[in-house]
Amino acid sequence: MKSTADPQNRVNDRGRFKLLSITESTTRTRTIFESEVRMKRGAVMAGTAQFMARAILLQSDAEPDVHEAIHDLESFIWVLSYCAMHNLQLRASEKTTPEEVQAESKALQTLFSQTFSQTTLKGIAAERHGLCQGFLFTTDKDAQKIVKRFMSQALVDLIKDVSQLIYDAYHPFCPVPFDHGSLLAVTDKAIVSLEPLVA
């Protein structure tokens, strides 16, 4: 008995699923955030643009960069920054937070928006450097009460150290690429600084 409930024509005459063409295009489009900007996605560029490595954001269709482990490490750093800033925003807006700390939440929101609200690849890439607000929020004078109240010194130092890795990697005159070992070293340093608190 042949099924007629297959509007996409995925079943052959014998009732078996057809094999998909392996040459089918892997490029897709997707809208990001609330923007109407459409971006190519697929084999060359996959993931959330706000967390992508700068090299991937700046690649051209004619000469795409090969996705390497370093790009995933850089994405991890942007996710870390996003999570830290977002957590601070949530904690600063709690009803139990003192008013003088809550007063800084608007400044922190501005820093967060500057870093993660861009909707074009070039706009996002322009924010991807070691001196961006995604790292400098830990030292911004308008967010210091929030940072001091809700962030451990180990996390502040980790953000500072990964900021230096990104800054060095995109230095305009003598870039120093980072690798798994250098990211692991700054992460281990942060973990070790927490050990006296745990003991």
C-alpha positions as CSV (number, residue, x, y, z in Angstrom):
1,M,0.0,0.0,0.0
2,K,1.5,3.3,-1.1
3,S,1.3,6.2,1.3
4,T,-0.1,9.4,-0.2
5,A,0.8,11.6,2.9
6,D,4.3,12.5,1.8
7,P,4.1,16.1,0.4
8,Q,7.9,16.4,0.1
9,N,8.1,13.2,-2.1
10,R,10.7,11.5,0.1
11,V,9.3,8.0,-0.5
12,N,9.9,6.0,-3.7
13,D,7.4,3.8,-5.6
14,R,8.3,0.8,-3.4
15,G,7.5,2.6,-0.1
16,R,11.1,3.2,0.8
17,F,12.8,6.5,1.6
18,K,14.7,8.0,-1.2
19,L,18.4,8.8,-0.7
20,L,19.1,12.5,-0.4
21,S,21.5,14.0,-2.9
22,I,24.9,14.5,-1.4
23,T,25.6,17.4,-3.7
24,E,22.7,19.4,-2.2
25,S,23.8,22.8,-1.2
26,T,24.7,23.2,2.5
27,T,24.3,27.0,2.5
28,R,21.3,28.2,4.3
29,T,20.0,31.7,5.4
30,R,18.9,32.6,8.8
31,T,17.8,35.9,10.5
32,I,19.7,36.8,13.6
33,F,18.3,38.7,16.6
34,E,15.4,40.9,15.7
35,S,17.1,42.2,12.5
36,E,16.1,41.7,9.0
37,V,19.7,41.0,8.0
38,R,20.1,37.7,6.3
39,M,23.4,35.8,6.5
40,K,24.8,32.8,4.7
41,R,25.2,29.8,6.9
42,G,26.4,26.3,6.2
43,A,29.6,24.4,5.9
44,V,31.9,27.4,5.8
45,M,30.1,29.4,8.5
46,A,28.1,27.7,11.2
47,G,27.0,29.0,14.6
48,T,25.8,32.2,16.2
49,A,27.5,35.1,14.6
50,Q,27.9,37.1,17.9
51,F,30.2,34.3,19.1
52,M,32.2,33.6,15.9
53,A,35.9,34.1,15.6
54,R,36.8,37.4,13.9
55,A,38.6,35.6,11.0
56,I,35.4,33.7,10.2
57,L,33.4,36.9,10.3
58,L,35.7,38.7,7.9
59,Q,36.2,35.9,5.4
60,S,35.0,36.4,1.8
61,D,32.9,34.0,-0.2
62,A,35.6,33.8,-2.8
63,E,38.3,32.8,-0.3
64,P,36.7,31.3,2.8
65,D,39.0,30.5,5.8
66,V,39.3,26.9,6.8
67,H,37.6,26.4,10.1
68,E,40.3,25.5,12.6
69,A,40.4,24.7,16.3
70,I,41.6,28.3,17.1
71,H,38.3,29.6,15.8
72,D,36.5,27.4,18.4
73,L,38.8,28.6,21.1
74,E,38.0,32.2,20.2
75,S,34.3,31.5,20.2
76,F,34.6,30.1,23.7
77,I,36.1,33.4,24.8
78,W,33.2,35.3,23.4
79,V,30.7,33.0,25.0
80,L,32.5,33.4,28.3
81,S,32.3,37.2,28.0
82,Y,28.6,37.0,27.0
83,C,27.7,34.8,29.9
84,A,29.6,36.9,32.5
85,M,28.0,40.1,31.3
86,H,24.5,38.6,31.0
87,N,24.8,37.1,34.5
88,L,25.9,40.5,35.9
89,Q,22.9,42.1,34.3
90,L,20.5,39.6,35.8
91,R,22.0,39.8,39.2
92,A,22.1,43.6,39.2
93,S,18.4,43.8,38.4
94,E,17.3,41.5,41.3
95,K,15.0,43.2,43.9
96,T,17.4,42.3,46.7
97,T,20.3,44.1,45.1
98,P,21.2,47.5,46.7
99,E,19.9,50.5,44.8
100,E,23.5,52.0,44.3
101,V,24.4,48.7,42.6
102,Q,21.2,48.6,40.5
103,A,21.9,52.2,39.4
104,E,24.9,50.9,37.3
105,S,22.8,48.3,35.4
106,K,22.0,50.8,32.6
107,A,25.7,51.4,32.0
108,L,26.4,47.6,31.9
109,Q,23.5,47.2,29.5
110,T,25.1,49.7,27.2
111,L,28.4,47.9,27.3
112,F,26.7,44.6,26.6
113,S,24.8,46.1,23.7
114,Q,27.9,47.6,22.2
115,T,29.5,44.1,22.2
116,F,26.7,41.7,21.4
117,S,23.9,43.6,19.6
118,Q,25.6,44.1,16.2
119,T,23.7,42.4,13.4
120,T,26.1,42.5,10.5
121,L,29.2,40.4,10.1
122,K,31.4,43.5,9.7
123,G,29.7,45.2,12.7
124,I,30.3,42.1,14.8
125,A,33.9,41.8,13.6
126,A,34.6,45.4,14.4
127,E,33.8,44.7,18.0
128,R,36.1,41.6,18.1
129,H,39.4,42.9,19.6
130,G,41.1,42.8,22.9
131,L,40.0,46.3,23.9
132,C,36.3,45.8,23.3
133,Q,33.6,46.4,25.9
134,G,33.1,42.6,26.1
135,F,36.3,42.6,28.1
136,L,36.7,46.1,29.5
137,F,33.4,45.9,31.5
138,T,35.4,44.5,34.4
139,T,37.3,47.8,34.7
140,D,34.6,50.3,33.5
141,K,34.1,52.9,36.2
142,D,30.3,52.9,35.6
143,A,30.0,49.2,36.3
144,Q,32.5,48.7,39.2
145,K,29.9,48.2,41.9
146,I,28.2,45.5,40.0
147,V,31.5,43.8,39.1
148,K,32.8,44.0,42.7
149,R,29.6,42.7,44.2
150,F,28.9,39.8,41.8
151,M,32.2,38.7,40.2
152,S,35.0,36.8,41.9
153,Q,38.5,38.1,41.4
154,A,39.4,34.9,39.7
155,L,36.8,35.5,37.0
156,V,37.8,39.2,36.6
157,D,41.4,38.0,36.1
158,L,40.4,35.4,33.6
159,I,38.4,37.9,31.6
160,K,41.5,40.2,31.7
161,D,43.8,37.3,30.6
162,V,41.6,36.2,27.7
163,S,41.3,39.8,26.6
164,Q,45.1,39.9,26.4
165,L,45.1,36.7,24.3
166,I,42.6,38.3,21.8
167,Y,44.5,41.6,21.8
168,D,47.8,39.9,21.0
169,A,46.1,37.7,18.3
170,Y,44.8,40.8,16.5
171,H,47.7,43.1,17.1
172,P,48.0,45.2,13.9
173,F,51.8,45.0,13.7
174,C,52.9,41.8,15.3
175,P,50.0,39.4,15.9
176,V,50.7,36.5,18.3
177,P,48.1,33.7,17.7
178,F,47.0,31.9,20.7
179,D,46.4,28.2,21.0
180,H,44.8,25.6,23.2
181,G,47.8,25.7,25.5
182,S,47.7,29.4,26.1
183,L,43.9,29.4,26.8
184,L,44.3,26.4,29.1
185,A,47.1,28.2,31.0
186,V,45.0,31.3,31.8
187,T,42.0,29.0,32.7
188,D,44.2,26.9,35.0
189,K,45.6,30.1,36.6
190,A,42.0,31.2,37.4
191,I,41.1,27.7,38.8
192,V,44.2,27.6,41.0
193,S,43.4,31.1,42.4
194,L,40.0,29.6,43.5
195,E,41.6,26.7,45.4
196,P,42.3,28.6,48.6
197,L,38.6,29.5,48.7
198,V,37.5,25.9,48.4
199,A,40.0,24.5,50.9
